[in-house]
Amino acid sequence: MTSSRKPRIALGSILTECNQRGGSPIDISWFERYDLHWGEELLQVKAGVVGGGLEILRQDEADIAPLLNASTCPGGYLTAACYAQLKGELLRRLEKALPVDGLLLPLHGGAVAEGIDDPEGDLIQACRQIVGPHIPIVGTLDLHAHVSADMVRHADALLAWETYPHRDAFSTGQRGARLLLDTVSGRCRPTMAMAKVPVIAGAIHGTTEGDGPFARIMRFAKEREGKDGVLSTSVFLVHPYLDQPHLGGGGLVVTDDNPEGAVALARQIAERYWDIRFELEPEVHTPAEAVALGQQVEEGLVLLVETADCAGGGASGDSVAALRALLDLEDAPSSIVPVVDPQAAAACHRAGVGGEVSFPLGHQLDPHWGEPVQVSGRIERLSAGRFRYQGGIWDGVEGEMGPSAVLAVGRIRILITTHATYDWADEQFRTVDLDPASARFVVVKNPMNYHNVYDAMAKAVFILDTPGPTPATLRNAPFERMERPFYPADDDIPGLQPTILQ
C-alpha cells in the first residue's frame, strides 16, 4: 500500500462457541436473536469486538469494507446450513470488496460445524485463498479458543481476549485493528507461534482477576508485551467441552519479525500453564450435599453453581438437578432457579397469571442428562423474555429468552424460559422482577460470570457436581477423539514437551 491513500480494510465476524457433549444445534435463528448484521449494517455496531475494531479503523480514516457480523449464545454444533450460509456470505462479500489491504476477523476459536471440526481455521484458510498470500489477516479469539494449526498457518496474527469474566471484547477489537493497521503500513512484520500442553480444565478457577492460577499466567504473559519485539501475547484455557484431537491450552506469541523469540516465549507460557494444572481443579458437591451445607450457613444468600448446565458453554439450560434438591426439602426456603423448557413456558402462558399448573419440567431439550421433575404451582408473572445486557460481550444488546414465566412452588421461584441465553449478570432475573438479594438459595448456571453480581452478597458458594455437557471438572468426562495422555485424566506426563504451531 502506498502512503498516498488510506488503507482499505475488510471486516467480518462469525463468533460463537460450540459444545460437542450436548446442547441444541445452532441455526441462523440463534444469530437473529443476538447479533446479525449484513454488509453496511455492520457499520452500526458499537459494542463488542466488532465495535472496538470499527472505532480504531475510523480513527485511522480507513476505508472499511463491511462483510458481516454474526454472534450468538453458545450451543451445540453449528448446523451445516447455518455455517454454509454465514461462510458463503462472508466470502462472497469479501470477493466483491477486493482489492483490500487487510482483513480483520473477530472470531471465537471454539466453534464446531456439522461435518467441520475447525470452522475458524476453515474460514481463515478460505479468506486467504481469496486475498492472496501477501494481504495481512489478523484474527481475534476468545481465550477459550482451541487454536488449530490452520488458524496459525493462514493468519498473520491472532490475539485473544485478556479477561475472564470477559470484560475486554471492545478493547480486543481495538488491539486487533491496531495490529492490522501497523502491519498494513509496514510498521511491523508479525511472526507468530502457539505452544500448547494437554490440559483440559473447567472454568471455575480460570478468572484473570485476583491471584488465582490463570490470573498469574496471564500477568506473566502480558508483562512481556512491548519488550524484545513482542507485539502481543495470549493465554488460552481452551474450551474443554470440545472433543478434538490435540486439545489443550497454552500461550500464543506474536513478535515483530522474530519467529524464534515467538517460539521461546510461547513455550515458556505453556510450561507455566502445565505447572499450575492442579490448581485449576475445583471442589465439587452433589446438589443434596450443597443444599445441606447451605442450610448450615447462619444467614444470607447461598449460591448453588450448576455449572454443568451452562448456556454460556453450550448447554441447553434445561437441567433440574439443583431444583430437585430444593424441592426435596420438607420446607424449602426462598429460592430462585432458572430452567429452559419451551413446553412448560407455553403452558404457563396458556394458563395466565394466577393460574395453577402442573407439569413435568426440565430435560426436554437435551434429555440425555436427566429426567424431568413434576412441579405444581401458581403462575406469578409472564414475560416476553426480552432484556438488555449491561456489560460483557453483548453490552447493550437485547437478549431474548422467548415467552417466559415465573412459577411459584411454595417459596421457590422458577424462571421458566423458552430459549437458553448467555448469563452475564442477573439481567434475566431482574427483567421478571426477581431479586436474588432477597433469596436464601439462588441457582446460577455460569461458572464464572456469577462473580459479576454475587461476590459481595453471597455468604457461601457451592460448585455442584451434576450431569450435563459443561461439567465443573473433566476428570471423569469421556473423550472419544482426544488422545491420552492428558490432564486431568493423567496427573503427570513424563517427558512432556509443548506442541508448537507456526
N, C-alpha and C positions, 0 to 999 in steps of 0.2 A: 504493500500500500504506500502510495506517495503521500507526503505531508501536505499536499495542496487540497486534499479533501478529507472530510470526516469519515470515519470507518463505518462500513455497513455491517451491522451485526444482526444475525438471526437469533431468535429466542423461542424455544419450545420446551414444554414441560409435560411429562406424564409421571405422576407421583402417587403411588400407593404402596402399601405393604401387604404381603400375602401370607397365608398360613396353609401349610401342607398337612396339618394334622386334623383340620376341621374348618368350621366356618362356612358361610354361604358364598357361592360363586359371585364374583363382581361383574356385573354387566354395565352397560352405558348409563342405566338409570341411577346407579350409585353416584357416578360423577355429576349427573344432573342435579342431585340433591345437595352437592357440595360446591365444587368449583369446576365449571366447564365453560371455557371461552375460546371461540374460534376466531382466528385471524385478528382483525382490528379490535375485537372485543377485549383481547388480552391487554391492550394498552390502558384499559381502565382499572386493572388490578392494582391495588395499593398496598396489600399486605403480603406476608409470606415471602418465600424465596424469590418468586417472580417479581413481587413489588420492590424488593431490595435491588434486584438486578436492574429493573427499569429505572430506578432513581439514579443509579450510577451512570447508566448509558445516556440518560438525558443530561446529566451534569456534563458529560463529555461531548454533548451535542452529536451523539452517534446517530446514524441513520438506522432506525430499528425496523427490522423485518419480522413482524409478529407471526408466529406459526399457530400454536395452540397452547392452552393451559388447562390441564386436566388433573385434578387431585380429588381424592376421596378417602373416607374412613377405610382402614384395613378390613380385609375379609378373607375368604378362601382364595382360590386362584382366579385370575382374570379369564373370562371366557374367551375362546378363540375369536369369536365375532367381535367382542369389545376391543381386544388388543389389535386385531387387524384393522378395525375402523380408526382407532386412535393413531396407530403407527402409519397407516396409509395416508391419513390426512396430514400428519406432520411432514412426512416425506414429500407428498405432493406439493405442499406449500413451500417447503424448502427448495425444491427444484424450481418452482416458479419465481422464488426470491433471488436466484442466482443472477449475477455473481455476488458473493458475500465475502467479507474479510475475516469473519469469525463466527462461531456458533456457541451459544450459551445454552446448556441443557440442565435445568434443575430436575433431578430425578430422585428416587429413593434408594434403590440398590437392594431392596428386599422383596421385589415382586417376582411372581411366577405366573406365566400364562399357560393356558391349556395347550400342552404339546411343546412349550418352550420354557426351559429351565431358567434362562437368563435373559429376560426381555430387555433389561437395561443394556447389557452387552450387545444384544442383537440390534437394538436401536442405534447405539453409538456406531456400531460397525456399518449399518445401513446408511447413516448420515455421512460417515467417512467416504463411502463409495460415491456419494453424490458430490461432496465438496472437494474431494481430491486429497492427496497426501500432504499438502502444504498449508491448508487453511486451518488455523487453530480451533480446536474443540475443547472447551472447558465444561466439565460437569460438576454439579454439586450433589451430595449424597447425604442421607440420614446416617448418624453414627452407628445405626444398627444394620448398615448395608452388608450384604455378602459380596465382597469385592471379588470380581472374577478376572480371569486372565484377559478376556475380551474387552472388559471395561478399561483395563490398564493399557492394553495394546493399542486400542484405537482412539483413545483420548490423549490430548496433550497434557492435561492436568485434571485431577479430581480433588475436591476438598469437601470435607464433611462438616455437619453441624457440630458445634463445640459444647453444647449444653444439654443436660438431661436432668429435669424436665426441659423440653425443647423450647427455649425462650429466644433463640437466635436465628430463626428461619430468615427473617428480614436481613439481618447483618450478614448471614451466609450468602444470600443473593448478592449483597454488595461486594463481599470479598471475591466471589466468583467473577463478577463483572469487571472488577478492577484488575484481576489477574489476566483475564482475557484481553482487556484493552492494552495492558502492558505488553502482552505477548504480540498482539497485532502491531503495535507501534515499534516493536523491536527493542523495548527497554529490558526485556528478559527473554530467556530461552528455556522454558520449563523442561526438566528431566525428572522422571518420576519412578518410584519403586514402592511396592507394597510388600510387607513381611507379615505373615500370619502364622499363628500357632493354633492347634486344635483344642480350643477352649470354647465350650458351648454353655453359656450361663444365662440364667434368667435376669430380669431387670431390677430385682429388689435392691441390690447393693450397687446398682450402676449409676447412681447420681454423680454429677460432676460438681456438686456443691459440698462444702464441708471438707472433711479429711478422710473420706472413705477410700476404698481401694481404687476405684476407677477415677475418682477425682485426683488422686495423686499421680496416676499415669497421665491423665490429661494435662495436668500442670507441667509435668516433666517435658511433654512434647511441645506444649505451647511456649515454654520458656526458651526454646531453641529456634523459634521463628525469628527471622531478621538477622540471624547470626550465621557466619560462614556460608553465605549464599543460600540459606534455607528460605524458600518463598512461602511454604505452607506445610503444616503438619496436621495429620488427622489420626484419631484413635477410634477403633471400631470394636464395639461389643459383639457385633453380628446379631442378626435376627435369629433366635435359637429355635424357631418353630418352622423352619425350613428343613427339608430332608434332602440334602445335596451332598455330593462328593466334595471334599476339601473345604468343608465348612470350618470357620474359625475366625477369631478376632486378631487384632494386632495394630500395626502402625503403617500409615502411608505418608510418604515424604515427597514434596516437590522442591527441587533445587534449581538454581539458575546455572544450567549447563554443567552440572556436576553429578553424573549418574552414580559414581562410586560413593559420593557423600550421601546421596539419597538412600542407597542400599544400606550403608553403615548405620545411619540413624534409624531407619525403619527397623532394622534388625534389633537395635537396642530397645526400641519401644516394644517390639513383640516379645523379647526376652523378659522384660519387666512385667509385661502383661501375664506371661506364663507364671511368673513368680508370685503373683497375687491371686492365683486362681482359687485357692481355698477360701479366701475372704469373700468371694462372690457368692458363696452358697448360703442360703437363708435358713433360719429356724422356722419350721412349719408346724401347724397343729390341725387336727381334724376339726370340722365345724363344732361338733359337740364339745370337744376339749376347749376350744376358744370361747364358746359361749359360757361354759362353766367358769373358766378363768376370768372372763369379763364380769361375771356376776360378783366375783370376789373383790373387784375394784370398788372402793368405797362410794364414789360418786363421780358423775361426769360422763362424757361421751367415750364409748368404746368402739373402735373401728375394726371391722372384720373385712380383711382384704382378700377377696375371692379372685385372685389373680388368674386362675385357670380359665376364667370366662371373660377375658379382657377383649372388648371390641377393638381397642387400640392395637391389639396384636393379632387380630383376625378372627377372634371367636365370635359366636353369634349372640352372646349376651343372654342366652335363654336358660342358663343353669339356675336351679333352685336348691342347690346343696346347702348354702348358708340359710336360706329361708326355711328349709325343712327343719334345721336345728333349732331355729327360733320358734317355729310352730310346735315343736315337740315339748317346749316348756309348758308347765301347768298354767302359769300366768306370765306370759311374755311381757316384758317392759316395752316402753315406747321405742319403736324401731322403724327404720326406713330401708327398703330393699328394692332395687331395680331388677326388672325381668323383661326381656323382649319376648313377646308372644302375640303375633298378629291376630290369631283367632280369639284369644281372650280379650284383647283390646277392642275388637269388633263387637264381641258380646256385651262388653261394658257400654259401648256407645248405643247399642240397640236398647239396653235396659234403661239408660238415662241416669242422671244424678239422683241419688236417693234410692235407686233400685237395689234389690237384693239379688245376688247372683251366686251360682255355684258351678264350678267347672274345674277340670284338670289344668294345671298351669305349668308351663316350662317344658323344655326339651322337645319342642315341636319343630324347631328349625334344624337342629343338629342332635338327633336323638341318640346318637352313639354314646353319649356321656352320662346318661342317667334317665330316670323315669319321672314323669310329671308328678306333682303333688296336688291333691284335691284341696281346694280352698273354697270357703263360703264367706261372703262378706257384703258390705254395703259400699256402693259407689259414692265417693265423696266429691270427686271432681273429674271433669272431662276436659280435654285439650286437643287442639290440632297438632300439638307437639313441636311447634316452632320455637326456637330460642336463638340467641346470638352469642357467639363465642367472645369471651372477654380475655383475650391473650392467646399466646401459643401459636401453633402452625396456622390456624384459620382465624386469627384475630379479626373480629368484625364481621365474619361470615355467618350467615344464618344456617343453623343446623336444623334438621328435620327428623324428629322421632316418629313422625306419622301420627295418626289417631292414637291418643294416649289416655290413660285413666289412672286415678289414684283410688285404690281399693283398700278399704279399712277392714282388717281382720283382727278384731279385738283392738289392741293398741299398736298393732303392726300396720304400717302404711306401705303398700306395694305400688310402686310406679310401674305400670304395665305399658309398654310401648310397642309400636308396630315395627320400627326399624332400629337396628343397632346404631349407636352413634359414638364417636370418639369422646372420651371424657377428658376435659382439660381441667376444669374446676368443679363447681357444683351448679353450673348453669341449668342442667336438666332438672334438678330438684327444684331450683328456685322458680323456674317458669311455671310450675304447678303448685307454687306456694308451700313447698315442703322445706322446713327449716332444720338442717342437720344439727345445729347447735342445741335444739330443744329435745333431741332424741337420746336415748340411752345407748342403743346399738345402731350403727349405720353400716350397711354393706356397700363397699366400693369395689370396682372390678378393674381398676388400673393399678399396676404395681408400682408406679412412680408418681403420677400426677396428683394423687391424693395429698401429697405434700403441699400443693398449691393452696389448699383450703384448711386442712385439718391439723397441721402440726401444732398450732397454738392452742387448739381447743380439745384435742383428743387426750384423754387420760391414759389410754392404753391402746396399742395397735397389735393385732394378731394376724399373721400371714397364714392363710388357710391352705391345707393340702387337700385338694378336691380333684375329681376327674375333670378333664377339659383339655382343649387344644393349646392353651397357653399356661402351662404349669409353672409354679414358682421355681421348681428345680427340675433339671433334665436328667437327674441321676438315674432314674429308672425308666425314662422315656424310651420307647423303641425307635430305632432308626433302621431303615432298610438300605439306604444308599450311602450314608456317612460311614466311612470305613474306620474300624478300630486300628490303633488305639486313639482315644480322645478323652479329655476330661469333661464331665465328672465320671464317666464310665470307668476310666482308668486314672487313678490318683497320680501315677508317675509314668513317664515315658523315657526310659534310659536313652541317652544319646540324642535327645530331641534337638533338631535344628529347625529354625523357622523356614517356611516355604517363601521363596522370593518371587514376586511377579514384577516384570518390567515391560 
